């Protein structure tokens, strides 16, 4: 049996010879972890250009559909801190996700979805939709019927109905709050 001997470290196809659209498809298939795209962009200028192209993050998100679970907000006596669950290098420091003024006594987490947190403020009888990444907070006063109840549960839903809207990227979209009260 005769065959060609290939030297170690050589490859018949080099990544540098791949067209941009093919390399872009390969990069889209990187795992959806927080460190994947920054690491890929550090490989070389060409990869950085592809990963930082304005449409690439949307395509990456669309390809993977569900983002990874980065951590949880855990209510305790001190407030509502973010508890990261991933190992380094994908571990996100707790200070990156803050509920701002809604992180203290007198607040209770009602729901968390699509990167936002619904918090109930006992003191002012309002619910707040918090975006822990941007720090944006949108406050909604409770209806009078809810202000004298023993217990409130709730959720919020994206109300965007425009064609092509992808739920999960709803950070500035209109929303609806659904509350349940126990008298």
PyMOL CGO cylinders between C-alpha atoms (Angstrom):
from pymol import cmd
from pymol.cgo import CYLINDER

trace = [
    CYLINDER, 0.00, 0.00, 0.00, 1.55, 3.21, -1.08, 0.3, 1, 1, 1, 1, 1, 1,
    CYLINDER, 1.55, 3.21, -1.08, 0.39, 6.62, -0.13, 0.3, 1, 1, 1, 1, 1, 1,
    CYLINDER, 0.39, 6.62, -0.13, 1.57, 10.11, 0.32, 0.3, 1, 1, 1, 1, 1, 1,
    CYLINDER, 1.57, 10.11, 0.32, 2.98, 11.05, 3.65, 0.3, 1, 1, 1, 1, 1, 1,
    CYLINDER, 2.98, 11.05, 3.65, 1.63, 14.29, 4.99, 0.3, 1, 1, 1, 1, 1, 1,
    CYLINDER, 1.63, 14.29, 4.99, 3.76, 16.29, 7.35, 0.3, 1, 1, 1, 1, 1, 1,
    CYLINDER, 3.76, 16.29, 7.35, 2.37, 17.00, 10.77, 0.3, 1, 1, 1, 1, 1, 1,
    CYLINDER, 2.37, 17.00, 10.77, 0.65, 20.33, 11.05, 0.3, 1, 1, 1, 1, 1, 1,
    CYLINDER, 0.65, 20.33, 11.05, -0.13, 20.66, 7.37, 0.3, 1, 1, 1, 1, 1, 1,
    CYLINDER, -0.13, 20.66, 7.37, -3.61, 20.58, 6.02, 0.3, 1, 1, 1, 1, 1, 1,
    CYLINDER, -3.61, 20.58, 6.02, -4.91, 20.27, 2.47, 0.3, 1, 1, 1, 1, 1, 1,
    CYLINDER, -4.91, 20.27, 2.47, -7.39, 23.09, 3.21, 0.3, 1, 1, 1, 1, 1, 1,
    CYLINDER, -7.39, 23.09, 3.21, -6.36, 26.19, 5.09, 0.3, 1, 1, 1, 1, 1, 1,
    CYLINDER, -6.36, 26.19, 5.09, -8.89, 28.38, 6.83, 0.3, 1, 1, 1, 1, 1, 1,
    CYLINDER, -8.89, 28.38, 6.83, -7.34, 31.40, 5.15, 0.3, 1, 1, 1, 1, 1, 1,
    CYLINDER, -7.34, 31.40, 5.15, -8.47, 30.06, 1.79, 0.3, 1, 1, 1, 1, 1, 1,
    CYLINDER, -8.47, 30.06, 1.79, -12.13, 29.75, 2.80, 0.3, 1, 1, 1, 1, 1, 1,
    CYLINDER, -12.13, 29.75, 2.80, -14.51, 32.37, 1.40, 0.3, 1, 1, 1, 1, 1, 1,
    CYLINDER, -14.51, 32.37, 1.40, -15.99, 34.80, 3.93, 0.3, 1, 1, 1, 1, 1, 1,
    CYLINDER, -15.99, 34.80, 3.93, -19.51, 33.37, 3.65, 0.3, 1, 1, 1, 1, 1, 1,
    CYLINDER, -19.51, 33.37, 3.65, -18.27, 29.85, 4.45, 0.3, 1, 1, 1, 1, 1, 1,
    CYLINDER, -18.27, 29.85, 4.45, -16.16, 31.05, 7.37, 0.3, 1, 1, 1, 1, 1, 1,
    CYLINDER, -16.16, 31.05, 7.37, -19.15, 33.06, 8.64, 0.3, 1, 1, 1, 1, 1, 1,
    CYLINDER, -19.15, 33.06, 8.64, -21.23, 29.85, 8.63, 0.3, 1, 1, 1, 1, 1, 1,
    CYLINDER, -21.23, 29.85, 8.63, -18.53, 28.10, 10.66, 0.3, 1, 1, 1, 1, 1, 1,
    CYLINDER, -18.53, 28.10, 10.66, -18.40, 30.96, 13.17, 0.3, 1, 1, 1, 1, 1, 1,
    CYLINDER, -18.40, 30.96, 13.17, -22.20, 30.88, 13.51, 0.3, 1, 1, 1, 1, 1, 1,
    CYLINDER, -22.20, 30.88, 13.51, -21.86, 27.32, 14.83, 0.3, 1, 1, 1, 1, 1, 1,
    CYLINDER, -21.86, 27.32, 14.83, -19.60, 28.26, 17.75, 0.3, 1, 1, 1, 1, 1, 1,
    CYLINDER, -19.60, 28.26, 17.75, -21.22, 27.43, 21.09, 0.3, 1, 1, 1, 1, 1, 1,
    CYLINDER, -21.22, 27.43, 21.09, -23.48, 30.22, 22.40, 0.3, 1, 1, 1, 1, 1, 1,
    CYLINDER, -23.48, 30.22, 22.40, -21.31, 30.85, 25.47, 0.3, 1, 1, 1, 1, 1, 1,
    CYLINDER, -21.31, 30.85, 25.47, -20.30, 34.40, 26.52, 0.3, 1, 1, 1, 1, 1, 1,
    CYLINDER, -20.30, 34.40, 26.52, -16.63, 33.78, 25.67, 0.3, 1, 1, 1, 1, 1, 1,
    CYLINDER, -16.63, 33.78, 25.67, -17.12, 32.31, 22.16, 0.3, 1, 1, 1, 1, 1, 1,
    CYLINDER, -17.12, 32.31, 22.16, -17.34, 35.47, 20.05, 0.3, 1, 1, 1, 1, 1, 1,
    CYLINDER, -17.34, 35.47, 20.05, -14.68, 37.51, 21.90, 0.3, 1, 1, 1, 1, 1, 1,
    CYLINDER, -14.68, 37.51, 21.90, -12.27, 34.58, 21.60, 0.3, 1, 1, 1, 1, 1, 1,
    CYLINDER, -12.27, 34.58, 21.60, -13.04, 34.12, 17.91, 0.3, 1, 1, 1, 1, 1, 1,
    CYLINDER, -13.04, 34.12, 17.91, -12.54, 37.82, 17.23, 0.3, 1, 1, 1, 1, 1, 1,
    CYLINDER, -12.54, 37.82, 17.23, -9.10, 37.61, 18.88, 0.3, 1, 1, 1, 1, 1, 1,
    CYLINDER, -9.10, 37.61, 18.88, -7.85, 35.00, 16.38, 0.3, 1, 1, 1, 1, 1, 1,
    CYLINDER, -7.85, 35.00, 16.38, -7.11, 37.44, 13.56, 0.3, 1, 1, 1, 1, 1, 1,
    CYLINDER, -7.11, 37.44, 13.56, -8.39, 40.63, 11.96, 0.3, 1, 1, 1, 1, 1, 1,
    CYLINDER, -8.39, 40.63, 11.96, -10.42, 38.75, 9.38, 0.3, 1, 1, 1, 1, 1, 1,
    CYLINDER, -10.42, 38.75, 9.38, -12.32, 36.80, 12.04, 0.3, 1, 1, 1, 1, 1, 1,
    CYLINDER, -12.32, 36.80, 12.04, -12.78, 39.96, 14.09, 0.3, 1, 1, 1, 1, 1, 1,
    CYLINDER, -12.78, 39.96, 14.09, -14.27, 41.68, 11.06, 0.3, 1, 1, 1, 1, 1, 1,
    CYLINDER, -14.27, 41.68, 11.06, -16.73, 38.84, 10.47, 0.3, 1, 1, 1, 1, 1, 1,
    CYLINDER, -16.73, 38.84, 10.47, -17.79, 38.55, 14.13, 0.3, 1, 1, 1, 1, 1, 1,
    CYLINDER, -17.79, 38.55, 14.13, -18.21, 42.31, 14.60, 0.3, 1, 1, 1, 1, 1, 1,
    CYLINDER, -18.21, 42.31, 14.60, -20.11, 42.83, 11.36, 0.3, 1, 1, 1, 1, 1, 1,
    CYLINDER, -20.11, 42.83, 11.36, -23.42, 44.48, 12.40, 0.3, 1, 1, 1, 1, 1, 1,
    CYLINDER, -23.42, 44.48, 12.40, -25.68, 41.61, 11.26, 0.3, 1, 1, 1, 1, 1, 1,
    CYLINDER, -25.68, 41.61, 11.26, -23.56, 38.82, 12.75, 0.3, 1, 1, 1, 1, 1, 1,
    CYLINDER, -23.56, 38.82, 12.75, -24.78, 38.96, 16.39, 0.3, 1, 1, 1, 1, 1, 1,
    CYLINDER, -24.78, 38.96, 16.39, -28.42, 38.77, 15.23, 0.3, 1, 1, 1, 1, 1, 1,
    CYLINDER, -28.42, 38.77, 15.23, -27.62, 35.82, 12.98, 0.3, 1, 1, 1, 1, 1, 1,
    CYLINDER, -27.62, 35.82, 12.98, -25.73, 34.15, 15.83, 0.3, 1, 1, 1, 1, 1, 1,
    CYLINDER, -25.73, 34.15, 15.83, -28.70, 34.62, 18.17, 0.3, 1, 1, 1, 1, 1, 1,
    CYLINDER, -28.70, 34.62, 18.17, -31.16, 33.39, 15.52, 0.3, 1, 1, 1, 1, 1, 1,
    CYLINDER, -31.16, 33.39, 15.52, -29.03, 30.32, 14.78, 0.3, 1, 1, 1, 1, 1, 1,
    CYLINDER, -29.03, 30.32, 14.78, -28.85, 29.24, 18.42, 0.3, 1, 1, 1, 1, 1, 1,
    CYLINDER, -28.85, 29.24, 18.42, -32.42, 30.23, 19.29, 0.3, 1, 1, 1, 1, 1, 1,
    CYLINDER, -32.42, 30.23, 19.29, -32.02, 29.88, 23.08, 0.3, 1, 1, 1, 1, 1, 1,
    CYLINDER, -32.02, 29.88, 23.08, -29.24, 31.75, 24.85, 0.3, 1, 1, 1, 1, 1, 1,
    CYLINDER, -29.24, 31.75, 24.85, -27.38, 29.96, 27.66, 0.3, 1, 1, 1, 1, 1, 1,
    CYLINDER, -27.38, 29.96, 27.66, -28.51, 30.36, 31.27, 0.3, 1, 1, 1, 1, 1, 1,
    CYLINDER, -28.51, 30.36, 31.27, -25.91, 32.69, 32.78, 0.3, 1, 1, 1, 1, 1, 1,
    CYLINDER, -25.91, 32.69, 32.78, -27.20, 32.64, 36.34, 0.3, 1, 1, 1, 1, 1, 1,
    CYLINDER, -27.20, 32.64, 36.34, -30.16, 33.36, 38.58, 0.3, 1, 1, 1, 1, 1, 1,
    CYLINDER, -30.16, 33.36, 38.58, -31.46, 36.18, 40.75, 0.3, 1, 1, 1, 1, 1, 1,
    CYLINDER, -31.46, 36.18, 40.75, -31.76, 34.80, 44.25, 0.3, 1, 1, 1, 1, 1, 1,
    CYLINDER, -31.76, 34.80, 44.25, -33.80, 36.67, 46.82, 0.3, 1, 1, 1, 1, 1, 1,
    CYLINDER, -33.80, 36.67, 46.82, -32.38, 36.79, 50.34, 0.3, 1, 1, 1, 1, 1, 1,
    CYLINDER, -32.38, 36.79, 50.34, -32.50, 39.07, 53.42, 0.3, 1, 1, 1, 1, 1, 1,
    CYLINDER, -32.50, 39.07, 53.42, -30.02, 41.51, 51.87, 0.3, 1, 1, 1, 1, 1, 1,
    CYLINDER, -30.02, 41.51, 51.87, -31.65, 41.96, 48.47, 0.3, 1, 1, 1, 1, 1, 1,
    CYLINDER, -31.65, 41.96, 48.47, -31.80, 40.20, 45.11, 0.3, 1, 1, 1, 1, 1, 1,
    CYLINDER, -31.80, 40.20, 45.11, -28.22, 39.48, 43.96, 0.3, 1, 1, 1, 1, 1, 1,
    CYLINDER, -28.22, 39.48, 43.96, -27.31, 37.82, 40.66, 0.3, 1, 1, 1, 1, 1, 1,
    CYLINDER, -27.31, 37.82, 40.66, -25.69, 34.40, 41.20, 0.3, 1, 1, 1, 1, 1, 1,
    CYLINDER, -25.69, 34.40, 41.20, -23.63, 33.25, 38.17, 0.3, 1, 1, 1, 1, 1, 1,
    CYLINDER, -23.63, 33.25, 38.17, -23.70, 29.54, 37.37, 0.3, 1, 1, 1, 1, 1, 1,
    CYLINDER, -23.70, 29.54, 37.37, -21.17, 29.14, 34.54, 0.3, 1, 1, 1, 1, 1, 1,
    CYLINDER, -21.17, 29.14, 34.54, -17.50, 28.29, 35.01, 0.3, 1, 1, 1, 1, 1, 1,
    CYLINDER, -17.50, 28.29, 35.01, -14.72, 30.62, 33.81, 0.3, 1, 1, 1, 1, 1, 1,
    CYLINDER, -14.72, 30.62, 33.81, -14.16, 31.94, 31.18, 0.3, 1, 1, 1, 1, 1, 1,
    CYLINDER, -14.16, 31.94, 31.18, -17.93, 32.13, 30.66, 0.3, 1, 1, 1, 1, 1, 1,
    CYLINDER, -17.93, 32.13, 30.66, -18.74, 33.12, 34.24, 0.3, 1, 1, 1, 1, 1, 1,
    CYLINDER, -18.74, 33.12, 34.24, -20.29, 36.59, 34.29, 0.3, 1, 1, 1, 1, 1, 1,
    CYLINDER, -20.29, 36.59, 34.29, -19.41, 38.71, 37.35, 0.3, 1, 1, 1, 1, 1, 1,
    CYLINDER, -19.41, 38.71, 37.35, -22.45, 39.53, 39.52, 0.3, 1, 1, 1, 1, 1, 1,
    CYLINDER, -22.45, 39.53, 39.52, -21.81, 43.28, 39.20, 0.3, 1, 1, 1, 1, 1, 1,
    CYLINDER, -21.81, 43.28, 39.20, -22.60, 43.07, 35.45, 0.3, 1, 1, 1, 1, 1, 1,
    CYLINDER, -22.60, 43.07, 35.45, -26.27, 42.27, 36.22, 0.3, 1, 1, 1, 1, 1, 1,
    CYLINDER, -26.27, 42.27, 36.22, -27.79, 44.70, 38.65, 0.3, 1, 1, 1, 1, 1, 1,
    CYLINDER, -27.79, 44.70, 38.65, -31.38, 45.51, 39.50, 0.3, 1, 1, 1, 1, 1, 1,
    CYLINDER, -31.38, 45.51, 39.50, -30.27, 48.99, 40.60, 0.3, 1, 1, 1, 1, 1, 1,
    CYLINDER, -30.27, 48.99, 40.60, -32.63, 50.60, 43.10, 0.3, 1, 1, 1, 1, 1, 1,
    CYLINDER, -32.63, 50.60, 43.10, -34.87, 47.51, 42.97, 0.3, 1, 1, 1, 1, 1, 1,
    CYLINDER, -34.87, 47.51, 42.97, -32.24, 45.44, 44.74, 0.3, 1, 1, 1, 1, 1, 1,
    CYLINDER, -32.24, 45.44, 44.74, -33.04, 45.79, 48.41, 0.3, 1, 1, 1, 1, 1, 1,
    CYLINDER, -33.04, 45.79, 48.41, -35.51, 45.21, 51.18, 0.3, 1, 1, 1, 1, 1, 1,
    CYLINDER, -35.51, 45.21, 51.18, -39.11, 45.80, 50.21, 0.3, 1, 1, 1, 1, 1, 1,
    CYLINDER, -39.11, 45.80, 50.21, -38.73, 44.20, 46.78, 0.3, 1, 1, 1, 1, 1, 1,
    CYLINDER, -38.73, 44.20, 46.78, -39.74, 40.75, 45.61, 0.3, 1, 1, 1, 1, 1, 1,
    CYLINDER, -39.74, 40.75, 45.61, -39.04, 38.98, 42.30, 0.3, 1, 1, 1, 1, 1, 1,
    CYLINDER, -39.04, 38.98, 42.30, -42.25, 37.97, 40.52, 0.3, 1, 1, 1, 1, 1, 1,
    CYLINDER, -42.25, 37.97, 40.52, -40.86, 36.75, 37.18, 0.3, 1, 1, 1, 1, 1, 1,
    CYLINDER, -40.86, 36.75, 37.18, -37.76, 36.61, 35.01, 0.3, 1, 1, 1, 1, 1, 1,
    CYLINDER, -37.76, 36.61, 35.01, -37.82, 36.04, 31.25, 0.3, 1, 1, 1, 1, 1, 1,
    CYLINDER, -37.82, 36.04, 31.25, -36.13, 37.18, 28.04, 0.3, 1, 1, 1, 1, 1, 1,
    CYLINDER, -36.13, 37.18, 28.04, -33.33, 38.85, 29.98, 0.3, 1, 1, 1, 1, 1, 1,
    CYLINDER, -33.33, 38.85, 29.98, -35.66, 41.01, 32.10, 0.3, 1, 1, 1, 1, 1, 1,
    CYLINDER, -35.66, 41.01, 32.10, -36.88, 40.78, 35.68, 0.3, 1, 1, 1, 1, 1, 1,
    CYLINDER, -36.88, 40.78, 35.68, -40.31, 41.72, 37.07, 0.3, 1, 1, 1, 1, 1, 1,
    CYLINDER, -40.31, 41.72, 37.07, -40.01, 43.04, 40.63, 0.3, 1, 1, 1, 1, 1, 1,
    CYLINDER, -40.01, 43.04, 40.63, -42.77, 44.01, 43.08, 0.3, 1, 1, 1, 1, 1, 1,
    CYLINDER, -42.77, 44.01, 43.08, -42.11, 47.04, 45.30, 0.3, 1, 1, 1, 1, 1, 1,
    CYLINDER, -42.11, 47.04, 45.30, -44.10, 46.65, 48.53, 0.3, 1, 1, 1, 1, 1, 1,
    CYLINDER, -44.10, 46.65, 48.53, -43.46, 50.21, 49.68, 0.3, 1, 1, 1, 1, 1, 1,
    CYLINDER, -43.46, 50.21, 49.68, -44.77, 52.09, 46.65, 0.3, 1, 1, 1, 1, 1, 1,
    CYLINDER, -44.77, 52.09, 46.65, -47.26, 49.50, 45.39, 0.3, 1, 1, 1, 1, 1, 1,
    CYLINDER, -47.26, 49.50, 45.39, -45.76, 49.23, 41.94, 0.3, 1, 1, 1, 1, 1, 1,
    CYLINDER, -45.76, 49.23, 41.94, -44.13, 46.62, 39.77, 0.3, 1, 1, 1, 1, 1, 1,
    CYLINDER, -44.13, 46.62, 39.77, -40.93, 47.32, 37.89, 0.3, 1, 1, 1, 1, 1, 1,
    CYLINDER, -40.93, 47.32, 37.89, -39.66, 45.63, 34.75, 0.3, 1, 1, 1, 1, 1, 1,
    CYLINDER, -39.66, 45.63, 34.75, -35.86, 45.75, 35.09, 0.3, 1, 1, 1, 1, 1, 1,
    CYLINDER, -35.86, 45.75, 35.09, -33.28, 45.13, 32.39, 0.3, 1, 1, 1, 1, 1, 1,
    CYLINDER, -33.28, 45.13, 32.39, -30.23, 44.10, 34.44, 0.3, 1, 1, 1, 1, 1, 1,
    CYLINDER, -30.23, 44.10, 34.44, -27.86, 44.51, 31.47, 0.3, 1, 1, 1, 1, 1, 1,
    CYLINDER, -27.86, 44.51, 31.47, -28.74, 48.10, 30.52, 0.3, 1, 1, 1, 1, 1, 1,
    CYLINDER, -28.74, 48.10, 30.52, -30.08, 49.21, 33.91, 0.3, 1, 1, 1, 1, 1, 1,
    CYLINDER, -30.08, 49.21, 33.91, -33.32, 50.39, 32.28, 0.3, 1, 1, 1, 1, 1, 1,
    CYLINDER, -33.32, 50.39, 32.28, -36.37, 50.25, 34.54, 0.3, 1, 1, 1, 1, 1, 1,
    CYLINDER, -36.37, 50.25, 34.54, -40.01, 50.67, 33.54, 0.3, 1, 1, 1, 1, 1, 1,
    CYLINDER, -40.01, 50.67, 33.54, -42.43, 51.20, 36.40, 0.3, 1, 1, 1, 1, 1, 1,
    CYLINDER, -42.43, 51.20, 36.40, -46.12, 50.32, 36.45, 0.3, 1, 1, 1, 1, 1, 1,
    CYLINDER, -46.12, 50.32, 36.45, -48.45, 51.45, 39.25, 0.3, 1, 1, 1, 1, 1, 1,
    CYLINDER, -48.45, 51.45, 39.25, -50.69, 48.75, 40.70, 0.3, 1, 1, 1, 1, 1, 1,
    CYLINDER, -50.69, 48.75, 40.70, -54.44, 49.13, 40.20, 0.3, 1, 1, 1, 1, 1, 1,
    CYLINDER, -54.44, 49.13, 40.20, -56.24, 50.22, 43.41, 0.3, 1, 1, 1, 1, 1, 1,
    CYLINDER, -56.24, 50.22, 43.41, -57.72, 46.72, 43.86, 0.3, 1, 1, 1, 1, 1, 1,
    CYLINDER, -57.72, 46.72, 43.86, -54.21, 45.29, 44.30, 0.3, 1, 1, 1, 1, 1, 1,
    CYLINDER, -54.21, 45.29, 44.30, -52.91, 47.79, 46.84, 0.3, 1, 1, 1, 1, 1, 1,
    CYLINDER, -52.91, 47.79, 46.84, -54.53, 46.12, 49.87, 0.3, 1, 1, 1, 1, 1, 1,
    CYLINDER, -54.53, 46.12, 49.87, -53.93, 42.46, 49.08, 0.3, 1, 1, 1, 1, 1, 1,
    CYLINDER, -53.93, 42.46, 49.08, -51.97, 39.94, 51.12, 0.3, 1, 1, 1, 1, 1, 1,
    CYLINDER, -51.97, 39.94, 51.12, -50.13, 38.38, 48.22, 0.3, 1, 1, 1, 1, 1, 1,
    CYLINDER, -50.13, 38.38, 48.22, -49.40, 39.32, 44.63, 0.3, 1, 1, 1, 1, 1, 1,
    CYLINDER, -49.40, 39.32, 44.63, -48.02, 37.10, 41.89, 0.3, 1, 1, 1, 1, 1, 1,
    CYLINDER, -48.02, 37.10, 41.89, -47.32, 38.22, 38.37, 0.3, 1, 1, 1, 1, 1, 1,
    CYLINDER, -47.32, 38.22, 38.37, -45.64, 37.87, 35.04, 0.3, 1, 1, 1, 1, 1, 1,
    CYLINDER, -45.64, 37.87, 35.04, -44.98, 40.06, 32.04, 0.3, 1, 1, 1, 1, 1, 1,
    CYLINDER, -44.98, 40.06, 32.04, -45.34, 39.31, 28.36, 0.3, 1, 1, 1, 1, 1, 1,
    CYLINDER, -45.34, 39.31, 28.36, -43.91, 40.92, 25.27, 0.3, 1, 1, 1, 1, 1, 1,
    CYLINDER, -43.91, 40.92, 25.27, -46.66, 42.78, 23.43, 0.3, 1, 1, 1, 1, 1, 1,
    CYLINDER, -46.66, 42.78, 23.43, -44.72, 43.39, 20.22, 0.3, 1, 1, 1, 1, 1, 1,
    CYLINDER, -44.72, 43.39, 20.22, -46.64, 42.10, 17.24, 0.3, 1, 1, 1, 1, 1, 1,
    CYLINDER, -46.64, 42.10, 17.24, -44.53, 43.37, 14.39, 0.3, 1, 1, 1, 1, 1, 1,
    CYLINDER, -44.53, 43.37, 14.39, -43.58, 40.93, 11.66, 0.3, 1, 1, 1, 1, 1, 1,
    CYLINDER, -43.58, 40.93, 11.66, -40.23, 39.28, 12.24, 0.3, 1, 1, 1, 1, 1, 1,
    CYLINDER, -40.23, 39.28, 12.24, -40.07, 40.16, 15.94, 0.3, 1, 1, 1, 1, 1, 1,
    CYLINDER, -40.07, 40.16, 15.94, -37.94, 37.67, 17.86, 0.3, 1, 1, 1, 1, 1, 1,
    CYLINDER, -37.94, 37.67, 17.86, -38.96, 37.22, 21.48, 0.3, 1, 1, 1, 1, 1, 1,
    CYLINDER, -38.96, 37.22, 21.48, -35.93, 37.25, 23.69, 0.3, 1, 1, 1, 1, 1, 1,
    CYLINDER, -35.93, 37.25, 23.69, -34.61, 40.46, 22.19, 0.3, 1, 1, 1, 1, 1, 1,
    CYLINDER, -34.61, 40.46, 22.19, -37.61, 42.37, 23.54, 0.3, 1, 1, 1, 1, 1, 1,
    CYLINDER, -37.61, 42.37, 23.54, -35.66, 44.81, 25.67, 0.3, 1, 1, 1, 1, 1, 1,
    CYLINDER, -35.66, 44.81, 25.67, -37.35, 47.99, 24.46, 0.3, 1, 1, 1, 1, 1, 1,
    CYLINDER, -37.35, 47.99, 24.46, -40.59, 46.49, 23.15, 0.3, 1, 1, 1, 1, 1, 1,
    CYLINDER, -40.59, 46.49, 23.15, -44.00, 47.17, 24.66, 0.3, 1, 1, 1, 1, 1, 1,
    CYLINDER, -44.00, 47.17, 24.66, -45.04, 44.69, 27.32, 0.3, 1, 1, 1, 1, 1, 1,
    CYLINDER, -45.04, 44.69, 27.32, -48.09, 43.58, 29.30, 0.3, 1, 1, 1, 1, 1, 1,
    CYLINDER, -48.09, 43.58, 29.30, -48.08, 42.83, 33.02, 0.3, 1, 1, 1, 1, 1, 1,
    CYLINDER, -48.08, 42.83, 33.02, -50.41, 40.13, 34.33, 0.3, 1, 1, 1, 1, 1, 1,
    CYLINDER, -50.41, 40.13, 34.33, -51.07, 40.16, 38.09, 0.3, 1, 1, 1, 1, 1, 1,
    CYLINDER, -51.07, 40.16, 38.09, -52.93, 37.77, 40.39, 0.3, 1, 1, 1, 1, 1, 1,
    CYLINDER, -52.93, 37.77, 40.39, -54.02, 38.81, 43.85, 0.3, 1, 1, 1, 1, 1, 1,
    CYLINDER, -54.02, 38.81, 43.85, -55.01, 36.71, 46.85, 0.3, 1, 1, 1, 1, 1, 1,
    CYLINDER, -55.01, 36.71, 46.85, -57.36, 38.46, 49.28, 0.3, 1, 1, 1, 1, 1, 1,
]
cmd.load_cgo(trace, "trace")
